[in-house]
Amino acid sequence: MTAHHITPRDQGGQDEARNLVTLCAPCHDWAEVETAERGLSWAELLSWPAAKDDETRVWYLDADGIVSAEIL
């Protein structure tokens, strides 16, 4: 497990509980790419893929180590 900064330190994010989320290493790597390299905000990251209010989103790590989401 590793801590991911919701607001990156280089953007003024602090090492405080309200700015950290605990992720497994592959999920942290994925979040880093999506937020830092692709420019997605944390809110955009959590809403991917878009789901309607009455749908449930399930996140999982597949056999190849890729984080995916499925809407049920």
Chimera marker file (.cmm) of the C-alpha trace (Angstrom):
<marker_set name="trace">
<marker id="1" x="0.000" y="0.000" z="0.000" r="1" g="1" b="0" radius="0.5"/>
<marker id="2" x="1.120" y="3.528" z="-0.718" r="1" g="1" b="0" radius="0.5"/>
<marker id="3" x="-0.201" y="7.026" z="-0.099" r="1" g="1" b="0" radius="0.5"/>
<marker id="4" x="-1.348" y="9.084" z="-3.075" r="1" g="1" b="0" radius="0.5"/>
<marker id="5" x="-1.628" y="12.859" z="-2.773" r="1" g="1" b="0" radius="0.5"/>
<marker id="6" x="-4.991" y="14.070" z="-4.060" r="1" g="1" b="0" radius="0.5"/>
<marker id="7" x="-3.496" y="17.519" z="-4.620" r="1" g="1" b="0" radius="0.5"/>
<marker id="8" x="0.131" y="16.869" z="-5.589" r="1" g="1" b="0" radius="0.5"/>
<marker id="9" x="2.870" y="18.302" z="-3.409" r="1" g="1" b="0" radius="0.5"/>
<marker id="10" x="4.245" y="20.269" z="-6.364" r="1" g="1" b="0" radius="0.5"/>
<marker id="11" x="0.840" y="21.990" z="-6.562" r="1" g="1" b="0" radius="0.5"/>
<marker id="12" x="0.764" y="22.849" z="-2.863" r="1" g="1" b="0" radius="0.5"/>
<marker id="13" x="-0.742" y="19.614" z="-1.566" r="1" g="1" b="0" radius="0.5"/>
<marker id="14" x="0.128" y="18.837" z="2.031" r="1" g="1" b="0" radius="0.5"/>
<marker id="15" x="1.051" y="15.572" z="3.749" r="1" g="1" b="0" radius="0.5"/>
<marker id="16" x="-2.246" y="15.620" z="5.669" r="1" g="1" b="0" radius="0.5"/>
<marker id="17" x="-4.852" y="12.859" z="5.955" r="1" g="1" b="0" radius="0.5"/>
<marker id="18" x="-7.466" y="14.918" z="4.111" r="1" g="1" b="0" radius="0.5"/>
<marker id="19" x="-5.128" y="15.113" z="1.092" r="1" g="1" b="0" radius="0.5"/>
<marker id="20" x="-4.083" y="11.456" z="1.029" r="1" g="1" b="0" radius="0.5"/>
<marker id="21" x="-5.685" y="8.256" z="-0.166" r="1" g="1" b="0" radius="0.5"/>
<marker id="22" x="-4.182" y="4.787" z="0.316" r="1" g="1" b="0" radius="0.5"/>
<marker id="23" x="-3.805" y="2.720" z="-2.849" r="1" g="1" b="0" radius="0.5"/>
<marker id="24" x="-2.123" y="-0.529" z="-3.796" r="1" g="1" b="0" radius="0.5"/>
<marker id="25" x="1.033" y="-0.011" z="-5.876" r="1" g="1" b="0" radius="0.5"/>
<marker id="26" x="-0.541" y="-0.741" z="-9.310" r="1" g="1" b="0" radius="0.5"/>
<marker id="27" x="-3.518" y="1.523" z="-8.560" r="1" g="1" b="0" radius="0.5"/>
<marker id="28" x="-1.168" y="4.267" z="-7.361" r="1" g="1" b="0" radius="0.5"/>
<marker id="29" x="0.847" y="4.019" z="-10.579" r="1" g="1" b="0" radius="0.5"/>
<marker id="30" x="-2.377" y="4.205" z="-12.608" r="1" g="1" b="0" radius="0.5"/>
<marker id="31" x="-3.613" y="7.213" z="-10.614" r="1" g="1" b="0" radius="0.5"/>
<marker id="32" x="-0.271" y="8.967" z="-11.101" r="1" g="1" b="0" radius="0.5"/>
<marker id="33" x="-0.456" y="8.540" z="-14.866" r="1" g="1" b="0" radius="0.5"/>
<marker id="34" x="-4.086" y="9.632" z="-15.088" r="1" g="1" b="0" radius="0.5"/>
<marker id="35" x="-3.705" y="12.693" z="-12.842" r="1" g="1" b="0" radius="0.5"/>
<marker id="36" x="-0.134" y="13.840" z="-13.539" r="1" g="1" b="0" radius="0.5"/>
<marker id="37" x="0.374" y="12.867" z="-17.167" r="1" g="1" b="0" radius="0.5"/>
<marker id="38" x="-3.167" y="13.072" z="-18.548" r="1" g="1" b="0" radius="0.5"/>
<marker id="39" x="-4.196" y="16.028" z="-16.394" r="1" g="1" b="0" radius="0.5"/>
<marker id="40" x="-7.314" y="14.495" z="-14.862" r="1" g="1" b="0" radius="0.5"/>
<marker id="41" x="-8.444" y="15.870" z="-11.528" r="1" g="1" b="0" radius="0.5"/>
<marker id="42" x="-9.032" y="13.454" z="-8.669" r="1" g="1" b="0" radius="0.5"/>
<marker id="43" x="-12.803" y="13.972" z="-9.095" r="1" g="1" b="0" radius="0.5"/>
<marker id="44" x="-12.549" y="13.132" z="-12.803" r="1" g="1" b="0" radius="0.5"/>
<marker id="45" x="-10.480" y="10.062" z="-11.989" r="1" g="1" b="0" radius="0.5"/>
<marker id="46" x="-13.083" y="8.768" z="-9.550" r="1" g="1" b="0" radius="0.5"/>
<marker id="47" x="-15.923" y="9.389" z="-11.986" r="1" g="1" b="0" radius="0.5"/>
<marker id="48" x="-14.288" y="7.386" z="-14.786" r="1" g="1" b="0" radius="0.5"/>
<marker id="49" x="-16.030" y="5.755" z="-16.495" r="1" g="1" b="0" radius="0.5"/>
<marker id="50" x="-19.108" y="7.911" z="-16.063" r="1" g="1" b="0" radius="0.5"/>
<marker id="51" x="-21.916" y="6.146" z="-14.248" r="1" g="1" b="0" radius="0.5"/>
<marker id="52" x="-25.499" y="7.137" z="-13.696" r="1" g="1" b="0" radius="0.5"/>
<marker id="53" x="-26.806" y="7.607" z="-10.167" r="1" g="1" b="0" radius="0.5"/>
<marker id="54" x="-28.557" y="4.232" z="-10.222" r="1" g="1" b="0" radius="0.5"/>
<marker id="55" x="-25.493" y="2.293" z="-11.419" r="1" g="1" b="0" radius="0.5"/>
<marker id="56" x="-22.735" y="0.701" z="-9.396" r="1" g="1" b="0" radius="0.5"/>
<marker id="57" x="-19.098" y="1.013" z="-10.427" r="1" g="1" b="0" radius="0.5"/>
<marker id="58" x="-16.712" y="-1.847" z="-9.548" r="1" g="1" b="0" radius="0.5"/>
<marker id="59" x="-12.959" y="-1.236" z="-9.729" r="1" g="1" b="0" radius="0.5"/>
<marker id="60" x="-10.563" y="-4.155" z="-10.114" r="1" g="1" b="0" radius="0.5"/>
<marker id="61" x="-7.011" y="-5.063" z="-11.005" r="1" g="1" b="0" radius="0.5"/>
<marker id="62" x="-6.909" y="-7.553" z="-13.866" r="1" g="1" b="0" radius="0.5"/>
<marker id="63" x="-4.421" y="-10.377" z="-14.412" r="1" g="1" b="0" radius="0.5"/>
<marker id="64" x="-2.155" y="-8.050" z="-16.416" r="1" g="1" b="0" radius="0.5"/>
<marker id="65" x="-2.008" y="-5.537" z="-13.553" r="1" g="1" b="0" radius="0.5"/>
<marker id="66" x="-4.263" y="-3.027" z="-15.280" r="1" g="1" b="0" radius="0.5"/>
<marker id="67" x="-6.832" y="-1.107" z="-13.253" r="1" g="1" b="0" radius="0.5"/>
<marker id="68" x="-10.270" y="-1.273" z="-14.818" r="1" g="1" b="0" radius="0.5"/>
<marker id="69" x="-13.785" y="-0.312" z="-13.912" r="1" g="1" b="0" radius="0.5"/>
<marker id="70" x="-17.028" y="-1.981" z="-14.791" r="1" g="1" b="0" radius="0.5"/>
<marker id="71" x="-20.488" y="-0.496" z="-14.449" r="1" g="1" b="0" radius="0.5"/>
<marker id="72" x="-23.060" y="-2.985" z="-13.204" r="1" g="1" b="0" radius="0.5"/>
<link id1="1" id2="2" r="1" g="1" b="0" radius="0.2"/>
<link id1="2" id2="3" r="1" g="1" b="0" radius="0.2"/>
<link id1="3" id2="4" r="1" g="1" b="0" radius="0.2"/>
<link id1="4" id2="5" r="1" g="1" b="0" radius="0.2"/>
<link id1="5" id2="6" r="1" g="1" b="0" radius="0.2"/>
<link id1="6" id2="7" r="1" g="1" b="0" radius="0.2"/>
<link id1="7" id2="8" r="1" g="1" b="0" radius="0.2"/>
<link id1="8" id2="9" r="1" g="1" b="0" radius="0.2"/>
<link id1="9" id2="10" r="1" g="1" b="0" radius="0.2"/>
<link id1="10" id2="11" r="1" g="1" b="0" radius="0.2"/>
<link id1="11" id2="12" r="1" g="1" b="0" radius="0.2"/>
<link id1="12" id2="13" r="1" g="1" b="0" radius="0.2"/>
<link id1="13" id2="14" r="1" g="1" b="0" radius="0.2"/>
<link id1="14" id2="15" r="1" g="1" b="0" radius="0.2"/>
<link id1="15" id2="16" r="1" g="1" b="0" radius="0.2"/>
<link id1="16" id2="17" r="1" g="1" b="0" radius="0.2"/>
<link id1="17" id2="18" r="1" g="1" b="0" radius="0.2"/>
<link id1="18" id2="19" r="1" g="1" b="0" radius="0.2"/>
<link id1="19" id2="20" r="1" g="1" b="0" radius="0.2"/>
<link id1="20" id2="21" r="1" g="1" b="0" radius="0.2"/>
<link id1="21" id2="22" r="1" g="1" b="0" radius="0.2"/>
<link id1="22" id2="23" r="1" g="1" b="0" radius="0.2"/>
<link id1="23" id2="24" r="1" g="1" b="0" radius="0.2"/>
<link id1="24" id2="25" r="1" g="1" b="0" radius="0.2"/>
<link id1="25" id2="26" r="1" g="1" b="0" radius="0.2"/>
<link id1="26" id2="27" r="1" g="1" b="0" radius="0.2"/>
<link id1="27" id2="28" r="1" g="1" b="0" radius="0.2"/>
<link id1="28" id2="29" r="1" g="1" b="0" radius="0.2"/>
<link id1="29" id2="30" r="1" g="1" b="0" radius="0.2"/>
<link id1="30" id2="31" r="1" g="1" b="0" radius="0.2"/>
<link id1="31" id2="32" r="1" g="1" b="0" radius="0.2"/>
<link id1="32" id2="33" r="1" g="1" b="0" radius="0.2"/>
<link id1="33" id2="34" r="1" g="1" b="0" radius="0.2"/>
<link id1="34" id2="35" r="1" g="1" b="0" radius="0.2"/>
<link id1="35" id2="36" r="1" g="1" b="0" radius="0.2"/>
<link id1="36" id2="37" r="1" g="1" b="0" radius="0.2"/>
<link id1="37" id2="38" r="1" g="1" b="0" radius="0.2"/>
<link id1="38" id2="39" r="1" g="1" b="0" radius="0.2"/>
<link id1="39" id2="40" r="1" g="1" b="0" radius="0.2"/>
<link id1="40" id2="41" r="1" g="1" b="0" radius="0.2"/>
<link id1="41" id2="42" r="1" g="1" b="0" radius="0.2"/>
<link id1="42" id2="43" r="1" g="1" b="0" radius="0.2"/>
<link id1="43" id2="44" r="1" g="1" b="0" radius="0.2"/>
<link id1="44" id2="45" r="1" g="1" b="0" radius="0.2"/>
<link id1="45" id2="46" r="1" g="1" b="0" radius="0.2"/>
<link id1="46" id2="47" r="1" g="1" b="0" radius="0.2"/>
<link id1="47" id2="48" r="1" g="1" b="0" radius="0.2"/>
<link id1="48" id2="49" r="1" g="1" b="0" radius="0.2"/>
<link id1="49" id2="50" r="1" g="1" b="0" radius="0.2"/>
<link id1="50" id2="51" r="1" g="1" b="0" radius="0.2"/>
<link id1="51" id2="52" r="1" g="1" b="0" radius="0.2"/>
<link id1="52" id2="53" r="1" g="1" b="0" radius="0.2"/>
<link id1="53" id2="54" r="1" g="1" b="0" radius="0.2"/>
<link id1="54" id2="55" r="1" g="1" b="0" radius="0.2"/>
<link id1="55" id2="56" r="1" g="1" b="0" radius="0.2"/>
<link id1="56" id2="57" r="1" g="1" b="0" radius="0.2"/>
<link id1="57" id2="58" r="1" g="1" b="0" radius="0.2"/>
<link id1="58" id2="59" r="1" g="1" b="0" radius="0.2"/>
<link id1="59" id2="60" r="1" g="1" b="0" radius="0.2"/>
<link id1="60" id2="61" r="1" g="1" b="0" radius="0.2"/>
<link id1="61" id2="62" r="1" g="1" b="0" radius="0.2"/>
<link id1="62" id2="63" r="1" g="1" b="0" radius="0.2"/>
<link id1="63" id2="64" r="1" g="1" b="0" radius="0.2"/>
<link id1="64" id2="65" r="1" g="1" b="0" radius="0.2"/>
<link id1="65" id2="66" r="1" g="1" b="0" radius="0.2"/>
<link id1="66" id2="67" r="1" g="1" b="0" radius="0.2"/>
<link id1="67" id2="68" r="1" g="1" b="0" radius="0.2"/>
<link id1="68" id2="69" r="1" g="1" b="0" radius="0.2"/>
<link id1="69" id2="70" r="1" g="1" b="0" radius="0.2"/>
<link id1="70" id2="71" r="1" g="1" b="0" radius="0.2"/>
<link id1="71" id2="72" r="1" g="1" b="0" radius="0.2"/>
</marker_set>
